[in-house]
Amino acid sequence: MTIDVLAEDLQPDDLLEFSTERGTQILRLTLVERRTNGIKFEGRNHEGQLNSSGMKYGQLARCVRP
């Protein structure tokens, strides 16, 4: 099941559905930093590749929940 949460509600270990140039991936978040201008996050996909990006406060993030 996927749910939409606010970017500021993201936590480490959340599964985030993340779109990249190579398509949509599921990332297990390893780092979530709250900064002045938004949220920075890092996570690994199912292949173990590290991805990082960010979102503005108030933006919706799509999380995968069991």
Distance bins in CASP14 RR format, pairs under 12 A and 6 or more apart:
PFRMAT RR
TARGET T0000
AUTHOR 0000-0000-0000
RMODE 2
METHOD distances of the structure
MODEL  1
1 15 0 0 0 0 0 1 0 0 0 0 0
1 17 0 0 0 0 0 1 0 0 0 0 0
1 62 0 0 0 0 0 1 0 0 0 0 0
1 63 0 0 0 0 1 0 0 0 0 0 0
1 64 1 0 0 1 0 0 0 0 0 0 0
1 65 1 0 1 0 0 0 0 0 0 0 0
1 66 1 0 0 1 0 0 0 0 0 0 0
2 14 0 0 0 0 0 1 0 0 0 0 0
2 15 0 0 0 0 1 0 0 0 0 0 0
2 16 0 0 0 0 0 1 0 0 0 0 0
2 17 1 0 0 1 0 0 0 0 0 0 0
2 24 0 0 0 0 0 1 0 0 0 0 0
2 26 0 0 0 0 1 0 0 0 0 0 0
2 60 0 0 0 0 0 1 0 0 0 0 0
2 61 0 0 0 0 0 1 0 0 0 0 0
2 62 1 0 1 0 0 0 0 0 0 0 0
2 63 1 0 0 1 0 0 0 0 0 0 0
2 64 1 0 1 0 0 0 0 0 0 0 0
2 65 1 0 0 1 0 0 0 0 0 0 0
2 66 0 0 0 0 0 1 0 0 0 0 0
3 9 0 0 0 0 0 1 0 0 0 0 0
3 10 0 0 0 0 0 1 0 0 0 0 0
3 14 0 0 0 0 0 1 0 0 0 0 0
3 15 0 0 0 0 0 1 0 0 0 0 0
3 16 0 0 0 0 0 1 0 0 0 0 0
3 17 0 0 0 0 0 1 0 0 0 0 0
3 60 0 0 0 0 1 0 0 0 0 0 0
3 61 0 0 0 0 1 0 0 0 0 0 0
3 62 1 0 0 1 0 0 0 0 0 0 0
3 63 1 0 1 0 0 0 0 0 0 0 0
3 64 0 0 0 0 1 0 0 0 0 0 0
3 65 1 0 1 0 0 0 0 0 0 0 0
3 66 0 0 0 0 0 1 0 0 0 0 0
4 10 0 0 0 0 0 1 0 0 0 0 0
4 16 0 0 0 0 0 1 0 0 0 0 0
4 17 0 0 0 0 1 0 0 0 0 0 0
4 58 0 0 0 0 0 1 0 0 0 0 0
4 59 0 0 0 0 1 0 0 0 0 0 0
4 60 1 0 1 0 0 0 0 0 0 0 0
4 61 1 0 0 1 0 0 0 0 0 0 0
4 62 1 0 1 0 0 0 0 0 0 0 0
4 63 1 0 0 1 0 0 0 0 0 0 0
4 64 0 0 0 0 0 1 0 0 0 0 0
4 65 0 0 0 0 0 1 0 0 0 0 0
5 11 0 0 0 0 1 0 0 0 0 0 0
5 14 0 0 0 0 1 0 0 0 0 0 0
5 15 0 0 0 0 0 1 0 0 0 0 0
5 16 0 0 0 0 1 0 0 0 0 0 0
5 17 0 0 0 0 0 1 0 0 0 0 0
5 29 0 0 0 0 0 1 0 0 0 0 0
5 32 0 0 0 0 0 1 0 0 0 0 0
5 39 0 0 0 0 0 1 0 0 0 0 0
5 55 0 0 0 0 0 1 0 0 0 0 0
5 58 0 0 0 0 0 1 0 0 0 0 0
5 59 0 0 0 0 0 1 0 0 0 0 0
5 60 1 0 0 1 0 0 0 0 0 0 0
5 61 1 0 1 0 0 0 0 0 0 0 0
5 62 0 0 0 0 1 0 0 0 0 0 0
5 63 1 0 1 0 0 0 0 0 0 0 0
5 64 0 0 0 0 0 1 0 0 0 0 0
5 65 0 0 0 0 1 0 0 0 0 0 0
6 34 0 0 0 0 0 1 0 0 0 0 0
6 38 0 0 0 0 0 1 0 0 0 0 0
6 39 0 0 0 0 1 0 0 0 0 0 0
6 55 0 0 0 0 1 0 0 0 0 0 0
6 56 0 0 0 0 0 1 0 0 0 0 0
6 57 1 0 0 1 0 0 0 0 0 0 0
6 58 1 0 1 0 0 0 0 0 0 0 0
6 59 1 0 0 1 0 0 0 0 0 0 0
6 60 1 0 0 1 0 0 0 0 0 0 0
6 61 1 0 0 1 0 0 0 0 0 0 0
6 62 0 0 0 0 0 1 0 0 0 0 0
6 63 0 0 0 0 0 1 0 0 0 0 0
7 14 0 0 0 0 0 1 0 0 0 0 0
7 16 0 0 0 0 1 0 0 0 0 0 0
7 29 0 0 0 0 0 1 0 0 0 0 0
7 32 0 0 0 0 1 0 0 0 0 0 0
7 33 0 0 0 0 0 1 0 0 0 0 0
7 34 0 0 0 0 1 0 0 0 0 0 0
7 35 0 0 0 0 0 1 0 0 0 0 0
7 37 0 0 0 0 0 1 0 0 0 0 0
7 38 1 0 0 1 0 0 0 0 0 0 0
7 39 1 0 1 0 0 0 0 0 0 0 0
7 40 0 0 0 0 0 1 0 0 0 0 0
7 41 0 0 0 0 1 0 0 0 0 0 0
7 53 0 0 0 0 0 1 0 0 0 0 0
7 54 1 0 0 1 0 0 0 0 0 0 0
7 55 1 1 0 0 0 0 0 0 0 0 0
7 56 1 0 0 1 0 0 0 0 0 0 0
7 57 1 0 0 1 0 0 0 0 0 0 0
7 58 1 0 1 0 0 0 0 0 0 0 0
7 59 1 0 1 0 0 0 0 0 0 0 0
7 60 1 0 0 1 0 0 0 0 0 0 0
7 61 1 0 1 0 0 0 0 0 0 0 0
7 62 0 0 0 0 0 1 0 0 0 0 0
7 63 0 0 0 0 0 1 0 0 0 0 0
8 32 0 0 0 0 1 0 0 0 0 0 0
8 33 0 0 0 0 0 1 0 0 0 0 0
8 34 1 0 0 1 0 0 0 0 0 0 0
8 35 0 0 0 0 0 1 0 0 0 0 0
8 38 0 0 0 0 1 0 0 0 0 0 0
8 39 1 0 0 1 0 0 0 0 0 0 0
8 40 0 0 0 0 0 1 0 0 0 0 0
8 41 0 0 0 0 0 1 0 0 0 0 0
8 54 0 0 0 0 0 1 0 0 0 0 0
8 55 0 0 0 0 1 0 0 0 0 0 0
8 56 0 0 0 0 1 0 0 0 0 0 0
8 57 1 0 1 0 0 0 0 0 0 0 0
8 58 1 0 0 1 0 0 0 0 0 0 0
8 59 0 0 0 0 1 0 0 0 0 0 0
8 60 0 0 0 0 0 1 0 0 0 0 0
8 61 0 0 0 0 1 0 0 0 0 0 0
9 16 0 0 0 0 0 1 0 0 0 0 0
9 29 0 0 0 0 0 1 0 0 0 0 0
9 32 0 0 0 0 1 0 0 0 0 0 0
9 34 0 0 0 0 0 1 0 0 0 0 0
9 39 0 0 0 0 1 0 0 0 0 0 0
9 41 0 0 0 0 0 1 0 0 0 0 0
9 55 0 0 0 0 0 1 0 0 0 0 0
9 57 0 0 0 0 0 1 0 0 0 0 0
9 58 0 0 0 0 1 0 0 0 0 0 0
9 59 0 0 0 0 0 1 0 0 0 0 0
9 60 0 0 0 0 0 1 0 0 0 0 0
9 61 1 0 0 1 0 0 0 0 0 0 0
9 63 0 0 0 0 1 0 0 0 0 0 0
10 16 1 0 0 1 0 0 0 0 0 0 0
10 17 0 0 0 0 0 1 0 0 0 0 0
10 18 0 0 0 0 0 1 0 0 0 0 0
10 27 0 0 0 0 0 1 0 0 0 0 0
10 28 0 0 0 0 0 1 0 0 0 0 0
10 29 1 0 0 1 0 0 0 0 0 0 0
10 30 0 0 0 0 0 1 0 0 0 0 0
10 31 0 0 0 0 0 1 0 0 0 0 0
10 32 1 0 1 0 0 0 0 0 0 0 0
10 33 0 0 0 0 0 1 0 0 0 0 0
10 34 0 0 0 0 1 0 0 0 0 0 0
10 38 0 0 0 0 0 1 0 0 0 0 0
10 39 1 0 0 1 0 0 0 0 0 0 0
10 40 0 0 0 0 0 1 0 0 0 0 0
10 41 1 0 0 1 0 0 0 0 0 0 0
10 42 0 0 0 0 0 1 0 0 0 0 0
10 43 0 0 0 0 0 1 0 0 0 0 0
10 53 0 0 0 0 0 1 0 0 0 0 0
10 54 0 0 0 0 1 0 0 0 0 0 0
10 55 0 0 0 0 1 0 0 0 0 0 0
10 57 0 0 0 0 0 1 0 0 0 0 0
10 58 0 0 0 0 0 1 0 0 0 0 0
10 59 0 0 0 0 0 1 0 0 0 0 0
10 60 0 0 0 0 0 1 0 0 0 0 0
10 61 1 0 1 0 0 0 0 0 0 0 0
10 62 0 0 0 0 0 1 0 0 0 0 0
10 63 1 0 0 1 0 0 0 0 0 0 0
11 28 0 0 0 0 0 1 0 0 0 0 0
11 29 1 0 0 1 0 0 0 0 0 0 0
11 30 0 0 0 0 0 1 0 0 0 0 0
11 31 0 0 0 0 0 1 0 0 0 0 0
11 32 1 0 0 1 0 0 0 0 0 0 0
11 33 0 0 0 0 0 1 0 0 0 0 0
11 34 0 0 0 0 0 1 0 0 0 0 0
11 39 0 0 0 0 0 1 0 0 0 0 0
11 41 0 0 0 0 1 0 0 0 0 0 0
11 61 0 0 0 0 0 1 0 0 0 0 0
11 63 0 0 0 0 1 0 0 0 0 0 0
11 65 0 0 0 0 0 1 0 0 0 0 0
12 27 0 0 0 0 0 1 0 0 0 0 0
12 28 0 0 0 0 1 0 0 0 0 0 0
12 29 1 0 1 0 0 0 0 0 0 0 0
12 30 1 0 0 1 0 0 0 0 0 0 0
12 31 1 0 0 1 0 0 0 0 0 0 0
12 32 1 0 1 0 0 0 0 0 0 0 0
12 33 0 0 0 0 0 1 0 0 0 0 0
12 41 0 0 0 0 1 0 0 0 0 0 0
12 42 0 0 0 0 1 0 0 0 0 0 0
12 43 0 0 0 0 1 0 0 0 0 0 0
12 44 0 0 0 0 0 1 0 0 0 0 0
13 27 0 0 0 0 0 1 0 0 0 0 0
13 28 1 0 0 1 0 0 0 0 0 0 0
13 29 1 0 0 1 0 0 0 0 0 0 0
13 30 0 0 0 0 1 0 0 0 0 0 0
13 31 0 0 0 0 0 1 0 0 0 0 0
13 32 0 0 0 0 1 0 0 0 0 0 0
13 41 0 0 0 0 0 1 0 0 0 0 0
13 43 0 0 0 0 1 0 0 0 0 0 0
13 44 0 0 0 0 0 1 0 0 0 0 0
13 63 0 0 0 0 0 1 0 0 0 0 0
13 64 0 0 0 0 0 1 0 0 0 0 0
13 65 0 0 0 0 0 1 0 0 0 0 0
14 26 0 0 0 0 0 1 0 0 0 0 0
14 27 0 0 0 0 1 0 0 0 0 0 0
14 28 1 0 0 1 0 0 0 0 0 0 0
14 29 1 0 1 0 0 0 0 0 0 0 0
14 30 0 0 0 0 0 1 0 0 0 0 0
14 31 0 0 0 0 0 1 0 0 0 0 0
14 32 1 0 0 1 0 0 0 0 0 0 0
14 39 0 0 0 0 0 1 0 0 0 0 0
14 41 0 0 0 0 1 0 0 0 0 0 0
14 42 0 0 0 0 0 1 0 0 0 0 0
14 43 0 0 0 0 1 0 0 0 0 0 0
14 61 0 0 0 0 1 0 0 0 0 0 0
14 62 0 0 0 0 0 1 0 0 0 0 0
14 63 1 0 1 0 0 0 0 0 0 0 0
14 64 0 0 0 0 1 0 0 0 0 0 0
14 65 0 0 0 0 1 0 0 0 0 0 0
14 66 0 0 0 0 0 1 0 0 0 0 0
15 25 0 0 0 0 0 1 0 0 0 0 0
15 26 1 0 1 0 0 0 0 0 0 0 0
15 27 1 0 0 1 0 0 0 0 0 0 0
15 28 1 0 1 0 0 0 0 0 0 0 0
15 29 1 0 0 1 0 0 0 0 0 0 0
15 30 0 0 0 0 0 1 0 0 0 0 0
15 41 0 0 0 0 0 1 0 0 0 0 0
15 43 0 0 0 0 1 0 0 0 0 0 0
15 44 0 0 0 0 0 1 0 0 0 0 0
15 45 0 0 0 0 0 1 0 0 0 0 0
15 46 0 0 0 0 0 1 0 0 0 0 0
15 61 0 0 0 0 0 1 0 0 0 0 0
15 62 0 0 0 0 1 0 0 0 0 0 0
15 63 1 0 0 1 0 0 0 0 0 0 0
15 64 1 0 1 0 0 0 0 0 0 0 0
15 65 1 0 0 1 0 0 0 0 0 0 0
15 66 0 0 0 0 1 0 0 0 0 0 0
16 24 0 0 0 0 0 1 0 0 0 0 0
16 25 0 0 0 0 1 0 0 0 0 0 0
16 26 1 0 0 1 0 0 0 0 0 0 0
16 27 1 0 1 0 0 0 0 0 0 0 0
16 28 1 0 0 1 0 0 0 0 0 0 0
16 29 1 0 1 0 0 0 0 0 0 0 0
16 30 0 0 0 0 0 1 0 0 0 0 0
16 31 0 0 0 0 0 1 0 0 0 0 0
16 32 0 0 0 0 1 0 0 0 0 0 0
16 39 0 0 0 0 0 1 0 0 0 0 0
16 41 1 0 0 1 0 0 0 0 0 0 0
16 42 0 0 0 0 0 1 0 0 0 0 0
16 43 1 0 0 1 0 0 0 0 0 0 0
16 44 0 0 0 0 0 1 0 0 0 0 0
16 45 0 0 0 0 0 1 0 0 0 0 0
16 51 0 0 0 0 1 0 0 0 0 0 0
16 52 0 0 0 0 0 1 0 0 0 0 0
16 53 0 0 0 0 1 0 0 0 0 0 0
16 54 0 0 0 0 0 1 0 0 0 0 0
16 55 0 0 0 0 1 0 0 0 0 0 0
16 60 0 0 0 0 0 1 0 0 0 0 0
16 61 1 0 0 1 0 0 0 0 0 0 0
16 62 1 0 0 1 0 0 0 0 0 0 0
16 63 1 0 1 0 0 0 0 0 0 0 0
16 64 1 0 0 1 0 0 0 0 0 0 0
16 65 0 0 0 0 0 1 0 0 0 0 0
17 23 0 0 0 0 0 1 0 0 0 0 0
17 24 1 0 0 1 0 0 0 0 0 0 0
17 25 1 0 0 1 0 0 0 0 0 0 0
17 26 1 0 1 0 0 0 0 0 0 0 0
17 27 0 0 0 0 1 0 0 0 0 0 0
17 28 0 0 0 0 0 1 0 0 0 0 0
17 29 0 0 0 0 0 1 0 0 0 0 0
17 45 0 0 0 0 0 1 0 0 0 0 0
17 60 0 0 0 0 0 1 0 0 0 0 0
17 61 0 0 0 0 1 0 0 0 0 0 0
17 62 1 0 1 0 0 0 0 0 0 0 0
17 63 1 0 0 1 0 0 0 0 0 0 0
17 64 1 0 1 0 0 0 0 0 0 0 0
17 65 0 0 0 0 0 1 0 0 0 0 0
18 24 1 0 0 1 0 0 0 0 0 0 0
18 25 1 0 1 0 0 0 0 0 0 0 0
18 26 1 0 0 1 0 0 0 0 0 0 0
18 27 1 0 1 0 0 0 0 0 0 0 0
18 28 0 0 0 0 0 1 0 0 0 0 0
18 29 0 0 0 0 1 0 0 0 0 0 0
18 41 0 0 0 0 1 0 0 0 0 0 0
18 42 0 0 0 0 0 1 0 0 0 0 0
18 43 0 0 0 0 1 0 0 0 0 0 0
18 44 0 0 0 0 0 1 0 0 0 0 0
18 45 0 0 0 0 1 0 0 0 0 0 0
18 49 0 0 0 0 0 1 0 0 0 0 0
18 51 1 0 0 1 0 0 0 0 0 0 0
18 52 0 0 0 0 0 1 0 0 0 0 0
18 53 1 0 0 1 0 0 0 0 0 0 0
18 54 0 0 0 0 1 0 0 0 0 0 0
18 55 0 0 0 0 0 1 0 0 0 0 0
18 61 0 0 0 0 1 0 0 0 0 0 0
18 62 0 0 0 0 1 0 0 0 0 0 0
18 63 0 0 0 0 0 1 0 0 0 0 0
18 64 0 0 0 0 0 1 0 0 0 0 0
19 25 1 0 0 1 0 0 0 0 0 0 0
19 26 0 0 0 0 0 1 0 0 0 0 0
19 27 0 0 0 0 0 1 0 0 0 0 0
19 51 0 0 0 0 0 1 0 0 0 0 0
19 53 0 0 0 0 1 0 0 0 0 0 0
19 55 0 0 0 0 0 1 0 0 0 0 0
19 61 0 0 0 0 0 1 0 0 0 0 0
19 62 0 0 0 0 1 0 0 0 0 0 0
20 26 0 0 0 0 0 1 0 0 0 0 0
20 27 0 0 0 0 1 0 0 0 0 0 0
20 43 0 0 0 0 0 1 0 0 0 0 0
20 45 0 0 0 0 1 0 0 0 0 0 0
20 49 0 0 0 0 0 1 0 0 0 0 0
20 51 1 0 0 1 0 0 0 0 0 0 0
20 52 0 0 0 0 0 1 0 0 0 0 0
20 53 0 0 0 0 1 0 0 0 0 0 0
21 51 0 0 0 0 0 1 0 0 0 0 0
21 53 0 0 0 0 0 1 0 0 0 0 0
22 45 0 0 0 0 1 0 0 0 0 0 0
22 47 0 0 0 0 0 1 0 0 0 0 0
22 49 0 0 0 0 1 0 0 0 0 0 0
22 51 0 0 0 0 0 1 0 0 0 0 0
23 45 0 0 0 0 0 1 0 0 0 0 0
23 51 0 0 0 0 0 1 0 0 0 0 0
24 45 0 0 0 0 0 1 0 0 0 0 0
24 51 0 0 0 0 0 1 0 0 0 0 0
24 62 0 0 0 0 1 0 0 0 0 0 0
24 64 0 0 0 0 0 1 0 0 0 0 0
25 43 0 0 0 0 1 0 0 0 0 0 0
25 44 0 0 0 0 1 0 0 0 0 0 0
25 45 1 0 1 0 0 0 0 0 0 0 0
25 46 1 0 0 1 0 0 0 0 0 0 0
25 47 0 0 0 0 1 0 0 0 0 0 0
25 48 0 0 0 0 0 1 0 0 0 0 0
25 49 0 0 0 0 1 0 0 0 0 0 0
25 50 0 0 0 0 0 1 0 0 0 0 0
25 51 1 0 0 1 0 0 0 0 0 0 0
25 53 0 0 0 0 0 1 0 0 0 0 0
25 62 0 0 0 0 0 1 0 0 0 0 0
25 64 0 0 0 0 0 1 0 0 0 0 0
26 43 0 0 0 0 1 0 0 0 0 0 0
26 44 0 0 0 0 1 0 0 0 0 0 0
26 45 1 0 0 1 0 0 0 0 0 0 0
26 46 1 0 0 1 0 0 0 0 0 0 0
26 47 0 0 0 0 0 1 0 0 0 0 0
26 48 0 0 0 0 0 1 0 0 0 0 0
26 49 0 0 0 0 0 1 0 0 0 0 0
26 51 0 0 0 0 0 1 0 0 0 0 0
26 62 0 0 0 0 1 0 0 0 0 0 0
26 63 0 0 0 0 1 0 0 0 0 0 0
26 64 1 0 1 0 0 0 0 0 0 0 0
26 65 0 0 0 0 0 1 0 0 0 0 0
27 41 1 0 0 1 0 0 0 0 0 0 0
27 42 0 0 0 0 1 0 0 0 0 0 0
27 43 1 0 1 0 0 0 0 0 0 0 0
27 44 1 0 0 1 0 0 0 0 0 0 0
27 45 1 0 1 0 0 0 0 0 0 0 0
27 46 0 0 0 0 1 0 0 0 0 0 0
27 47 0 0 0 0 0 1 0 0 0 0 0
27 48 0 0 0 0 1 0 0 0 0 0 0
27 49 0 0 0 0 1 0 0 0 0 0 0
27 50 0 0 0 0 1 0 0 0 0 0 0
27 51 1 0 1 0 0 0 0 0 0 0 0
27 52 0 0 0 0 1 0 0 0 0 0 0
27 53 0 0 0 0 1 0 0 0 0 0 0
27 54 0 0 0 0 0 1 0 0 0 0 0
27 61 0 0 0 0 0 1 0 0 0 0 0
27 62 0 0 0 0 0 1 0 0 0 0 0
27 63 0 0 0 0 0 1 0 0 0 0 0
27 64 0 0 0 0 1 0 0 0 0 0 0
28 41 0 0 0 0 0 1 0 0 0 0 0
28 42 0 0 0 0 0 1 0 0 0 0 0
28 43 1 0 0 1 0 0 0 0 0 0 0
28 44 1 0 1 0 0 0 0 0 0 0 0
28 45 0 0 0 0 1 0 0 0 0 0 0
28 46 0 0 0 0 1 0 0 0 0 0 0
28 47 0 0 0 0 0 1 0 0 0 0 0
28 48 0 0 0 0 1 0 0 0 0 0 0
28 49 0 0 0 0 0 1 0 0 0 0 0
28 50 0 0 0 0 0 1 0 0 0 0 0
28 51 0 0 0 0 0 1 0 0 0 0 0
28 63 0 0 0 0 0 1 0 0 0 0 0
28 64 0 0 0 0 1 0 0 0 0 0 0
29 39 0 0 0 0 0 1 0 0 0 0 0
29 40 0 0 0 0 0 1 0 0 0 0 0
29 41 1 0 1 0 0 0 0 0 0 0 0
29 42 1 0 0 1 0 0 0 0 0 0 0
29 43 1 0 1 0 0 0 0 0 0 0 0
29 44 0 0 0 0 1 0 0 0 0 0 0
29 45 0 0 0 0 0 1 0 0 0 0 0
29 50 0 0 0 0 0 1 0 0 0 0 0
29 51 0 0 0 0 1 0 0 0 0 0 0
29 52 0 0 0 0 0 1 0 0 0 0 0
29 53 0 0 0 0 0 1 0 0 0 0 0
29 54 0 0 0 0 0 1 0 0 0 0 0
29 55 0 0 0 0 0 1 0 0 0 0 0
29 61 0 0 0 0 1 0 0 0 0 0 0
29 63 0 0 0 0 1 0 0 0 0 0 0
29 64 0 0 0 0 0 1 0 0 0 0 0
30 40 0 0 0 0 0 1 0 0 0 0 0
30 41 0 0 0 0 1 0 0 0 0 0 0
30 42 1 0 1 0 0 0 0 0 0 0 0
30 43 1 0 1 0 0 0 0 0 0 0 0
30 44 1 0 0 1 0 0 0 0 0 0 0
30 45 0 0 0 0 0 1 0 0 0 0 0
30 48 0 0 0 0 0 1 0 0 0 0 0
30 49 0 0 0 0 0 1 0 0 0 0 0
30 50 1 0 0 1 0 0 0 0 0 0 0
30 51 0 0 0 0 1 0 0 0 0 0 0
30 52 0 0 0 0 1 0 0 0 0 0 0
31 39 0 0 0 0 0 1 0 0 0 0 0
31 40 1 0 0 1 0 0 0 0 0 0 0
31 41 1 0 0 1 0 0 0 0 0 0 0
31 42 1 0 1 0 0 0 0 0 0 0 0
31 43 1 0 0 1 0 0 0 0 0 0 0
31 44 0 0 0 0 0 1 0 0 0 0 0
31 50 0 0 0 0 1 0 0 0 0 0 0
31 51 0 0 0 0 0 1 0 0 0 0 0
31 52 1 0 0 1 0 0 0 0 0 0 0
31 53 0 0 0 0 0 1 0 0 0 0 0
31 54 0 0 0 0 0 1 0 0 0 0 0
32 38 0 0 0 0 0 1 0 0 0 0 0
32 39 1 0 0 1 0 0 0 0 0 0 0
32 40 1 0 0 1 0 0 0 0 0 0 0
32 41 1 0 1 0 0 0 0 0 0 0 0
32 42 0 0 0 0 1 0 0 0 0 0 0
32 43 0 0 0 0 1 0 0 0 0 0 0
32 52 0 0 0 0 0 1 0 0 0 0 0
32 53 0 0 0 0 0 1 0 0 0 0 0
32 54 0 0 0 0 1 0 0 0 0 0 0
32 55 0 0 0 0 0 1 0 0 0 0 0
32 61 0 0 0 0 0 1 0 0 0 0 0
32 63 0 0 0 0 0 1 0 0 0 0 0
33 39 1 0 0 1 0 0 0 0 0 0 0
33 40 1 0 1 0 0 0 0 0 0 0 0
33 41 1 0 0 1 0 0 0 0 0 0 0
33 42 0 0 0 0 1 0 0 0 0 0 0
33 52 0 0 0 0 1 0 0 0 0 0 0
33 53 0 0 0 0 0 1 0 0 0 0 0
33 54 0 0 0 0 1 0 0 0 0 0 0
33 55 0 0 0 0 0 1 0 0 0 0 0
34 40 0 0 0 0 1 0 0 0 0 0 0
34 41 0 0 0 0 0 1 0 0 0 0 0
34 54 0 0 0 0 0 1 0 0 0 0 0
34 55 0 0 0 0 0 1 0 0 0 0 0
34 56 0 0 0 0 0 1 0 0 0 0 0
34 57 0 0 0 0 1 0 0 0 0 0 0
35 41 0 0 0 0 0 1 0 0 0 0 0
35 54 0 0 0 0 1 0 0 0 0 0 0
35 55 0 0 0 0 0 1 0 0 0 0 0
35 56 0 0 0 0 0 1 0 0 0 0 0
35 57 0 0 0 0 1 0 0 0 0 0 0
36 56 0 0 0 0 0 1 0 0 0 0 0
36 57 0 0 0 0 1 0 0 0 0 0 0
37 54 0 0 0 0 1 0 0 0 0 0 0
37 55 0 0 0 0 0 1 0 0 0 0 0
37 56 1 0 0 1 0 0 0 0 0 0 0
37 57 0 0 0 0 1 0 0 0 0 0 0
37 59 0 0 0 0 0 1 0 0 0 0 0
38 53 0 0 0 0 0 1 0 0 0 0 0
38 54 1 0 0 1 0 0 0 0 0 0 0
38 55 1 0 0 1 0 0 0 0 0 0 0
38 56 1 0 1 0 0 0 0 0 0 0 0
38 57 1 0 1 0 0 0 0 0 0 0 0
38 58 0 0 0 0 1 0 0 0 0 0 0
38 59 0 0 0 0 1 0 0 0 0 0 0
38 61 0 0 0 0 0 1 0 0 0 0 0
39 52 0 0 0 0 0 1 0 0 0 0 0
39 53 0 0 0 0 1 0 0 0 0 0 0
39 54 1 0 1 0 0 0 0 0 0 0 0
39 55 1 0 1 0 0 0 0 0 0 0 0
39 56 1 0 0 1 0 0 0 0 0 0 0
39 57 1 0 0 1 0 0 0 0 0 0 0
39 58 0 0 0 0 1 0 0 0 0 0 0
39 59 0 0 0 0 1 0 0 0 0 0 0
39 60 0 0 0 0 0 1 0 0 0 0 0
39 61 0 0 0 0 1 0 0 0 0 0 0
40 51 0 0 0 0 0 1 0 0 0 0 0
40 52 1 0 0 1 0 0 0 0 0 0 0
40 53 1 0 0 1 0 0 0 0 0 0 0
40 54 1 0 1 0 0 0 0 0 0 0 0
40 55 0 0 0 0 1 0 0 0 0 0 0
40 56 0 0 0 0 0 1 0 0 0 0 0
40 57 0 0 0 0 0 1 0 0 0 0 0
41 50 0 0 0 0 0 1 0 0 0 0 0
41 51 0 0 0 0 1 0 0 0 0 0 0
41 52 1 0 0 1 0 0 0 0 0 0 0
41 53 1 0 0 1 0 0 0 0 0 0 0
41 54 1 0 1 0 0 0 0 0 0 0 0
41 55 1 0 0 1 0 0 0 0 0 0 0
41 59 0 0 0 0 0 1 0 0 0 0 0
41 61 0 0 0 0 1 0 0 0 0 0 0
41 63 0 0 0 0 0 1 0 0 0 0 0
42 48 0 0 0 0 0 1 0 0 0 0 0
42 49 0 0 0 0 0 1 0 0 0 0 0
42 50 1 0 0 1 0 0 0 0 0 0 0
42 51 1 0 0 1 0 0 0 0 0 0 0
42 52 1 0 1 0 0 0 0 0 0 0 0
42 53 0 0 0 0 1 0 0 0 0 0 0
42 54 0 0 0 0 1 0 0 0 0 0 0
43 49 0 0 0 0 1 0 0 0 0 0 0
43 50 1 0 0 1 0 0 0 0 0 0 0
43 51 1 0 1 0 0 0 0 0 0 0 0
43 52 1 0 0 1 0 0 0 0 0 0 0
43 53 0 0 0 0 1 0 0 0 0 0 0
43 54 0 0 0 0 0 1 0 0 0 0 0
44 50 1 0 1 0 0 0 0 0 0 0 0
44 51 1 0 0 1 0 0 0 0 0 0 0
44 52 0 0 0 0 0 1 0 0 0 0 0
45 51 1 0 0 1 0 0 0 0 0 0 0
45 52 0 0 0 0 0 1 0 0 0 0 0
46 64 0 0 0 0 0 1 0 0 0 0 0
53 59 0 0 0 0 0 1 0 0 0 0 0
53 61 0 0 0 0 0 1 0 0 0 0 0
54 61 0 0 0 0 1 0 0 0 0 0 0
55 61 1 0 0 1 0 0 0 0 0 0 0
55 62 0 0 0 0 0 1 0 0 0 0 0
END
